[in-house]
Amino acid sequence: MNIPLANAVTDANADVHLATIGGATGARSSDIYGLDNWSDDLLHVRSDGDLCLCNPAGDTPVVSLPQIMDALAQRGISAPIQLRVQPFLDRALDRLHNAFQTAFRDTKYTGSYRGVFPVKVNQQSDVIERLTHAGKPYHFGLEVGSKPELLIALAQSMSPEALLICNGAKDAAFIHLAILSQKLGFNTIIVLESLHEFEIVHRIARDLDVRPILGVRIKLTETVTGKWQASSGDRSVFGLSALDLMHLMKRLQDTGMIDCLVLQHTHLGSQVPNIMDVRRAATEACRFYTELSALGAPLQYLDLGGGLGVDYTGERRADENSVNYTVDEYCANLIETVRYAMDEASITHPTIVTESGRFVVAQSAIFVFNILDSTLYDSSEKPDVGPGDHHLLDDLLAVEGYICGARLQEAFNDAIYYRDEIRALFRRGQIDLQLLSRAEQGFLYLLSRLKTEAAKEEHAGQIDEQLTGFVDYYHGNFSLFQSLPDVWAIDQLHPIMPLQRLNEPPIRSAVLTDITCDSDGKIDQFVLKGGVSEALPVHPLRVGEDYYVGVFFVGAYQETLGDLHNLFGDPNVVTISLDDAGGFDIESETDGDTIAQVLSYVEYDPNDCLTTFRKTVERAVKAGRVNAAERRTMITAYKDSLAGSTYFGAER
Ligand SMILES: *Cc1c(COP(=O)(O)O)cnc(C)c1O
């Protein structure tokens, strides 16, 4: 299906100049959100204020994200939506492959590259199929870490030269199937994680009379920085230590299987922030490789695992959500290190394998949700005060008289003080609810005045920080636990920004809350031009108009780690490609979970639920509390809900 978008604006490269943003004149909206830092040329703000996708495949018109959302909504596919952009995935694959080819040429490296995609990073069939298809010319393969993942890999059509690498703990059934798959033409390599695993392999291979293709996972002593620092080096759960390795080499020799050992594997952990760590680890991996070769293992593949990071903040520094290198630098560093080590030891340059998951898929998906409502923490309305009112209300409102430059902090402190005194009086029964409510209104009014004045100050100091405690809540139609689990669990930062009205100053600041009833269900860390902020600049909501927020680079790890907190299920998923005329094609769509599906995941039978509900309604009819027409409405409402989405509908 080809979907040309109406009123495409042609001045695709026009910069958007805004009159004022947070008091800064002439700032561009892309500046506020740091788009130029992190978007990696994939996104662009059009002069009509729409955030657009750029087609990496050519110099074609950009495609408006709000228009995509509208076009999908017209087809009944409503937010929240996980939007996969196929050309973004293709670009990442191309880049990785080209970066290695360039590094080979530049360093006169004579080996080749065989990338594999670690299935755990995104197991969704659409993604795996796209990857194996687009990766065919590069002989791109798959890495699996469990039996279900192995079954996925064996159901794909890959290049006959692609590798299928089996990592992780394995039982006899896993190993049995892996060895059998060699007979089907898969280049299945069993990477030994322990001595025990070798004994199972040895037994099964002998019974099947097949020579298995083996790898060995090495536990490096070098540690890496980043989120997975604690499980690197000695404390890595995976792989063989030097001691275990010598035992394994002996067993391989004793059983006549040393010829089977063709691959050496190491993995540092995901999102390695510092290129120096990559280099040090590669150096150590090469030491093992040359030693094992000298001990008689016919190694051909040097598998350096994953870890190639994504710069989520665009800061380009060695930090948890950023990296201090590009993919080109990553490849150049690896290849230079390996070439040097191999030449030193006079060993043929090995085929380089990497298991880059995050880099390949992270940028290819965008999670989009609509804002349902907002709670504003300020007010432009001042309450009335009468002669009989408690004097504290007067005192509170008198603070307005000195909300200015040097006295901002004092005014803020006093406003808090009087508000708290009034609250205390209410708790002790000395004032009524009516007065308390006017005092709260007065406090919100002062906050609004304080925010306005603080925005005018160049250096408002601590007051700025204190006022971020009073930003708005924008309530989004999503579940953090289902769609952005890493944001909740490991403080992952994703670039987040509104998709529309970017030619208007975003004059409000908000924390984004989700629709679970969990107070952890919120996003309060945002990547902005000036660094990480606790609030997102947003526009005031308009009645009857959708306001979409995009969470970018969510293609890696987020889709299946999520859970069913409050029973919010998978959102709708749409895969699109971009056409030459500024439109898009829907390549595939998957409906989000229905309520019936979600109920069945937690062991209810939706039909049983309906039957019980019917009986309850019927009893009410018998008792004369409900008439026949009401009965029909109730049953229909229950049935429709079962078949419907777990998220909020378009009706508001
Ligand atoms: C998770 C994992 C990867 C993927 O790492 P990325 O940083 O996402 O590239 C690769 N190899 C192994 C063994 C893994 O466990």
The ligand as an SDF file (V2000), in Angstrom:
LIG
                    3D

 15 15  0  0  0  0  0  0  0  0999 V2000
   23.6650   -9.3090   24.1990 C   0  0  0  0  0  0  0  0  0  0  0  0
   24.7680   -9.8760   23.4450 C   0  0  0  0  0  0  0  0  0  0  0  0
   25.2190   -9.2600   22.2720 C   0  0  0  0  0  0  0  0  0  0  0  0
   24.6610   -7.9690   21.7440 C   0  0  0  0  0  0  0  0  0  0  0  0
   25.3520   -6.8670   22.2070 O   0  0  0  0  0  0  0  0  0  0  0  0
   25.0800   -5.4140   21.5860 P   0  0  0  0  0  0  0  0  0  0  0  0
   25.8050   -4.5350   22.5110 O   0  0  0  0  0  0  0  0  0  0  0  0
   23.6270   -5.2140   21.5840 O   0  0  0  0  0  0  0  0  0  0  0  0
   25.6550   -5.3730   20.2500 O   0  0  0  0  0  0  0  0  0  0  0  0
   26.2180   -9.8940   21.5590 C   0  0  0  0  0  0  0  0  0  0  0  0
   26.7670  -11.0470   21.9910 N   0  0  0  0  0  0  0  0  0  0  0  0
   26.3770  -11.6470   23.1350 C   0  0  0  0  0  0  0  0  0  0  0  0
   27.0210  -12.9040   23.5520 C   0  0  0  0  0  0  0  0  0  0  0  0
   25.3700  -11.0780   23.9060 C   0  0  0  0  0  0  0  0  0  0  0  0
   24.9960  -11.6720   25.0350 O   0  0  0  0  0  0  0  0  0  0  0  0
  1  2  1  0
  2  3  1  0
  2 14  2  0
  3  4  1  0
  3 10  2  0
  4  5  1  0
  5  6  1  0
  6  7  2  0
  6  8  1  0
  6  9  1  0
 10 11  1  0
 11 12  2  0
 12 13  1  0
 12 14  1  0
 14 15  1  0
M  END
$$$$
